[in-house]
């Protein structure tokens, strides 16, 4: 903690605005920290840089690079407002002796809700149906809005972390047959709690599932995890849902698969880049739903994320174990 009872300095991108810390969260942060914006740091580095002991990354900002790390001699911890850490060079940060944390406990429910919402919306063609219902003078037949059954279908979850487990809990309410693939198999008790069956090989899951939900962190190992070969393993009636990171999919291969009927549909809350260029072919396909990374964007979840960040930062500044510490792989 800062000497003399002074609150430790917390660097944030900005306060308010389209990219800044939400104003509703500022009061919470000010209880524990002296907030310093990037603008204030850049305008007076000589006097401000030494006050920064922590950074709070709000939707990947501020950008943390070597130059910033070298300019903050008393920086001890960086807290991220989400689970994915692919926007940070973890090894670089760790080389400066700085600890890092994410917010897995806060985001699981809202992200799982978003995943199930996309699955249901795609299966029942809700977006198409809405457009037909509100467009004046448009006539359509029953065949134009036929969807596919969710209840009793087979769901394949790739990545059974906390979010994947929450999705399985929700899918159980729809009496779905649940398969999952993960680097590490869950315990028998955890599998039984959601009625999930482990697939040691991802190929086996892809061949059986009616709906495939991708919930993995973006790493060198998962970059383009789902490509042409994997899509061709899926059923032609299957739907792919991605709520992880856009680069986990080969988007060119996905466009081809959707255009040629290799798979039925896709629902994407993440793309690469975000947002997609307005002329991207994915945006012109009727069998695709694209949403703007809504997974954790609820009022309750964002506040919980900030609360979790506060806990992690305070623990690090006090030399205690952080609840959600992240280490370089």
C-alpha positions as CSV (number, residue, x, y, z in Angstrom):
1,X,0.0,0.0,0.0
2,X,1.0,3.6,-0.4
3,X,3.0,5.2,2.3
4,X,1.4,7.6,4.8
5,X,-2.1,6.3,4.3
6,X,-2.3,7.6,0.8
7,X,-4.4,5.6,-1.6
8,X,-2.4,3.6,-4.1
9,X,-2.5,4.9,-7.7
10,X,-4.6,2.9,-10.2
11,X,-4.0,3.6,-13.9
12,X,-7.1,3.3,-16.1
13,X,-7.6,4.2,-19.8
14,X,-10.2,7.0,-19.1
15,X,-13.3,7.6,-17.1
16,X,-16.6,7.6,-18.9
17,X,-16.9,7.9,-22.6
18,X,-17.2,5.0,-25.1
19,X,-13.9,3.4,-23.9
20,X,-13.6,4.5,-20.3
21,X,-14.5,3.0,-16.9
22,X,-18.2,3.2,-16.5
23,X,-19.2,6.0,-14.2
24,X,-21.2,3.7,-12.0
25,X,-17.9,1.9,-11.2
26,X,-15.8,4.9,-10.4
27,X,-17.2,5.4,-6.8
28,X,-16.3,1.8,-6.0
29,X,-12.7,2.2,-7.3
30,X,-12.3,5.5,-5.6
31,X,-12.9,3.9,-2.2
32,X,-9.6,2.0,-2.6
33,X,-7.5,3.8,-5.2
34,X,-6.5,7.2,-6.5
35,X,-7.6,6.9,-10.1
36,X,-5.0,8.1,-12.7
37,X,-6.0,8.2,-16.4
38,X,-3.6,7.7,-19.3
39,X,-4.1,11.3,-20.3
40,X,-2.9,12.5,-16.9
41,X,0.1,10.1,-17.0
42,X,1.1,11.3,-20.5
43,X,0.7,14.9,-19.6
44,X,2.9,14.7,-16.4
45,X,5.0,11.5,-16.5
46,X,7.7,12.9,-14.2
47,X,5.3,13.4,-11.3
48,X,2.6,10.8,-12.0
49,X,4.5,7.6,-13.1
50,X,5.8,6.8,-9.6
51,X,2.3,6.9,-8.1
52,X,1.0,4.1,-10.3
53,X,1.0,0.8,-8.4
54,X,-1.7,-1.0,-10.4
55,X,-3.4,-1.0,-13.8
56,X,-7.1,-1.9,-14.4
57,X,-7.6,-3.0,-18.0
58,X,-11.1,-2.1,-19.1
59,X,-11.9,-3.9,-22.4
60,X,-8.2,-4.2,-23.2
61,X,-7.3,-0.6,-22.4
62,X,-4.8,0.9,-21.7
63,X,-2.5,-0.9,-24.1
64,X,0.3,-2.5,-22.0
65,X,3.6,-2.6,-23.8
66,X,7.3,-2.5,-22.9
67,X,7.4,1.3,-23.0
68,X,4.6,1.6,-20.5
69,X,6.0,-1.0,-18.2
70,X,9.4,0.7,-18.2
71,X,7.8,4.0,-17.3
72,X,6.0,2.7,-14.2
73,X,8.7,1.9,-11.6
74,X,6.3,1.1,-8.8
75,X,3.8,-1.0,-10.8
76,X,3.0,-4.3,-9.0
77,X,-0.2,-5.7,-10.5
78,X,-2.4,-5.6,-13.6
79,X,-6.1,-6.7,-13.3
80,X,-8.1,-7.6,-16.4
81,X,-11.8,-7.0,-16.9
82,X,-12.6,-10.5,-18.3
83,X,-11.1,-13.9,-18.7
84,X,-9.2,-13.8,-21.9
85,X,-5.7,-12.5,-21.6
86,X,-4.6,-12.8,-25.2
87,X,-4.2,-9.0,-25.5
88,X,-1.4,-9.1,-22.9
89,X,2.2,-10.4,-23.4
90,X,2.1,-12.4,-20.1
91,X,5.8,-13.3,-20.3
92,X,6.8,-9.7,-20.8
93,X,4.7,-8.5,-17.9
94,X,6.0,-11.2,-15.6
95,X,9.6,-10.3,-16.6
96,X,9.0,-7.0,-14.8
97,X,8.0,-8.8,-11.6
98,X,4.4,-7.7,-12.1
99,X,1.5,-10.0,-11.1
100,X,-1.6,-10.4,-13.2
101,X,-5.2,-11.4,-12.6
102,X,-8.4,-11.9,-14.6
103,X,-12.0,-12.2,-13.6
104,X,-13.3,-15.8,-14.2
105,X,-15.8,-15.8,-11.3
106,X,-17.7,-12.8,-12.5
107,X,-18.2,-13.6,-16.2
108,X,-19.3,-17.3,-16.3
109,X,-23.0,-16.9,-15.9
110,X,-23.5,-14.0,-18.3
111,X,-21.3,-15.6,-21.0
112,X,-23.1,-18.9,-20.6
113,X,-26.4,-17.1,-20.9
114,X,-25.2,-15.4,-24.2
115,X,-24.1,-18.8,-25.5
116,X,-27.4,-20.4,-24.9
117,X,-29.2,-17.3,-26.3
118,X,-27.3,-17.6,-29.6
119,X,-27.9,-21.3,-29.8
120,X,-31.7,-20.9,-29.3
121,X,-31.8,-17.8,-31.6
122,X,-30.0,-19.7,-34.4
123,X,-32.0,-22.9,-34.0
124,X,-35.4,-21.2,-34.0
125,X,-34.3,-18.5,-36.6
126,X,-35.4,-15.7,-34.3
127,X,-33.5,-12.9,-36.1
128,X,-34.9,-13.9,-39.5
129,X,-38.3,-14.3,-38.0
130,X,-38.2,-10.9,-36.4
131,X,-37.2,-9.2,-39.7
132,X,-40.1,-11.0,-41.5
133,X,-42.6,-10.0,-38.7
134,X,-41.8,-6.3,-38.7
135,X,-41.2,-5.8,-42.5
136,X,-44.3,-4.3,-44.1
137,X,-45.8,-6.1,-47.0
138,X,-43.5,-9.2,-46.8
139,X,-45.3,-12.5,-47.3
140,X,-43.7,-15.7,-46.2
141,X,-44.6,-19.4,-45.8
142,X,-44.1,-21.8,-43.0
143,X,-41.2,-23.3,-44.8
144,X,-39.4,-19.9,-44.6
145,X,-39.2,-20.0,-40.9
146,X,-38.7,-23.7,-40.0
147,X,-36.1,-24.1,-37.4
148,X,-34.5,-27.1,-35.7
149,X,-35.4,-28.8,-32.4
150,X,-33.2,-28.0,-29.4
151,X,-34.8,-30.2,-26.8
152,X,-33.2,-33.7,-27.0
153,X,-30.5,-32.6,-29.4
154,X,-26.8,-33.3,-28.9
155,X,-24.6,-30.4,-27.6
156,X,-20.9,-30.5,-28.0
157,X,-18.9,-28.2,-25.7
158,X,-15.3,-27.5,-26.6
159,X,-13.7,-26.1,-23.5
160,X,-15.2,-27.2,-20.2
161,X,-14.0,-24.5,-17.9
162,X,-16.3,-22.5,-15.7
163,X,-18.2,-21.1,-18.6
164,X,-18.5,-24.4,-20.4
165,X,-19.8,-26.0,-17.2
166,X,-22.4,-23.3,-16.9
167,X,-23.6,-23.9,-20.4
168,X,-23.9,-27.6,-19.7
169,X,-26.1,-26.8,-16.7
170,X,-28.4,-24.7,-18.9
171,X,-28.5,-27.3,-21.6
172,X,-29.5,-29.9,-19.2
173,X,-32.8,-28.0,-18.7
174,X,-33.4,-28.5,-22.4
175,X,-32.8,-32.3,-22.0
176,X,-29.9,-32.1,-24.3
177,X,-27.3,-34.9,-24.7
178,X,-24.1,-33.2,-23.6
179,X,-20.6,-34.1,-24.9
180,X,-17.5,-32.2,-24.0
181,X,-13.8,-32.0,-25.0
182,X,-11.3,-30.4,-22.7
183,X,-7.5,-30.5,-22.2
184,X,-8.2,-32.0,-18.8
185,X,-11.1,-34.3,-18.0
186,X,-13.5,-33.1,-15.4
187,X,-14.1,-35.3,-12.3
188,X,-16.8,-38.0,-12.5
189,X,-18.8,-36.0,-9.9
190,X,-18.6,-32.9,-12.1
191,X,-19.6,-34.8,-15.2
192,X,-22.6,-36.4,-13.4
193,X,-23.7,-33.1,-12.1
194,X,-24.5,-31.9,-15.6
195,X,-24.9,-35.2,-17.4
196,X,-21.9,-34.7,-19.6
197,X,-19.9,-37.3,-21.5
198,X,-16.2,-36.8,-22.1
199,X,-14.8,-37.0,-25.7
200,X,-11.0,-37.5,-25.5
201,X,-10.8,-36.6,-29.2
202,X,-12.4,-33.4,-30.4
203,X,-13.1,-35.1,-33.8
204,X,-15.5,-37.5,-32.1
205,X,-17.5,-34.6,-30.6
206,X,-17.7,-32.8,-33.9
207,X,-19.0,-35.8,-35.7
208,X,-21.8,-36.4,-33.2
209,X,-23.0,-32.9,-32.1
210,X,-26.0,-31.0,-33.5
211,X,-24.7,-27.9,-31.8
212,X,-21.1,-27.1,-31.1
213,X,-20.2,-24.4,-28.7
214,X,-16.6,-23.2,-28.6
215,X,-15.5,-21.8,-25.2
216,X,-11.7,-21.9,-25.1
217,X,-9.1,-19.3,-24.4
218,X,-7.1,-18.0,-27.4
219,X,-3.6,-19.4,-27.2
220,X,-1.1,-20.4,-29.9
221,X,-2.5,-23.9,-29.5
222,X,-6.2,-22.8,-30.1
223,X,-5.6,-20.3,-32.9
224,X,-7.8,-21.5,-35.8
225,X,-8.7,-24.6,-33.7
226,X,-11.8,-24.9,-35.9
227,X,-10.8,-24.9,-39.6
228,X,-11.8,-26.6,-42.9
229,X,-11.1,-30.1,-41.7
230,X,-13.0,-29.7,-38.4
231,X,-16.0,-28.1,-40.2
232,X,-16.2,-31.0,-42.6
233,X,-16.3,-33.4,-39.7
234,X,-19.5,-31.8,-38.5
235,X,-23.0,-32.8,-39.5
236,X,-24.5,-30.8,-42.4
237,X,-27.4,-30.1,-40.0
238,X,-25.1,-28.8,-37.3
239,X,-24.7,-25.3,-35.9
240,X,-21.5,-23.7,-34.7
241,X,-21.6,-21.2,-31.8
242,X,-18.4,-19.3,-30.9
243,X,-18.3,-17.3,-27.6
244,X,-14.5,-17.4,-27.1
245,X,-12.4,-15.4,-29.5
246,X,-12.8,-14.8,-33.2
247,X,-9.3,-16.1,-34.1
248,X,-10.2,-19.5,-32.7
249,X,-12.1,-20.0,-36.0
250,X,-10.8,-20.0,-39.5
251,X,-13.4,-17.5,-40.8
252,X,-12.7,-18.0,-44.4
253,X,-13.3,-21.7,-44.0
254,X,-16.4,-20.9,-42.1
255,X,-17.8,-18.8,-44.9
256,X,-17.2,-21.6,-47.4
257,X,-18.8,-24.1,-45.0
258,X,-21.9,-22.0,-44.6
259,X,-22.2,-21.1,-48.3
260,X,-21.8,-24.7,-49.4
261,X,-24.0,-26.4,-46.8
262,X,-21.2,-28.2,-45.0
263,X,-22.9,-27.0,-41.8
264,X,-26.4,-25.5,-41.3
265,X,-25.6,-22.3,-39.5
266,X,-23.3,-20.3,-37.2
267,X,-23.9,-17.9,-34.3
268,X,-20.9,-15.7,-33.4
269,X,-20.5,-13.3,-30.5
270,X,-16.8,-12.9,-31.4
271,X,-15.1,-12.3,-34.7
272,X,-11.7,-11.3,-36.0
273,X,-11.4,-8.4,-36.2
274,X,-14.1,-6.8,-34.1
275,X,-16.1,-5.4,-35.6
276,X,-15.9,-7.1,-39.0
277,X,-15.4,-4.9,-42.1
278,X,-18.8,-4.0,-43.4
279,X,-18.2,-5.9,-46.7
280,X,-17.2,-9.1,-44.9
281,X,-19.0,-12.1,-46.4
282,X,-20.1,-13.4,-43.0
283,X,-22.3,-10.3,-42.7
284,X,-24.2,-11.2,-45.9
285,X,-25.2,-14.7,-45.1
286,X,-28.7,-15.5,-43.8
287,X,-27.6,-18.5,-41.8
288,X,-25.3,-16.5,-39.6
289,X,-26.0,-14.5,-36.5
290,X,-23.3,-12.0,-35.4
291,X,-23.4,-10.0,-32.2
292,X,-20.9,-7.4,-30.9
293,X,-19.2,-9.4,-28.2
294,X,-22.1,-9.2,-25.8
295,X,-21.1,-12.1,-23.6
296,X,-20.3,-10.3,-20.4
297,X,-22.1,-7.0,-21.1
298,X,-24.7,-6.9,-18.4
299,X,-25.0,-4.3,-15.7
300,X,-24.6,-6.8,-12.9
301,X,-21.7,-8.7,-14.5
302,X,-19.6,-5.6,-15.3
303,X,-19.9,-4.4,-11.7
304,X,-18.9,-7.9,-10.4
305,X,-15.9,-7.8,-12.7
306,X,-14.8,-4.5,-11.2
307,X,-15.4,-5.9,-7.7
308,X,-13.3,-8.9,-8.5
309,X,-10.5,-6.7,-9.9
310,X,-10.5,-4.7,-6.7
311,X,-10.1,-7.9,-4.6
312,X,-7.2,-9.1,-6.8
313,X,-5.4,-5.7,-6.8
314,X,-5.7,-5.2,-3.0
315,X,-4.5,-8.8,-2.4
316,X,-1.4,-8.2,-4.6
317,X,-0.6,-4.9,-3.0
318,X,-0.8,-6.5,0.5
319,X,1.4,-9.4,-0.6
320,X,-1.4,-11.9,-0.4
321,X,-2.5,-14.6,-2.8
322,X,-4.8,-13.2,-5.5
323,X,-8.1,-15.0,-6.0
324,X,-7.7,-15.0,-9.8
325,X,-4.0,-14.8,-10.5
326,X,-2.8,-15.6,-14.0
327,X,0.7,-16.9,-14.8
328,X,2.5,-17.2,-18.2
329,X,2.1,-20.6,-19.7
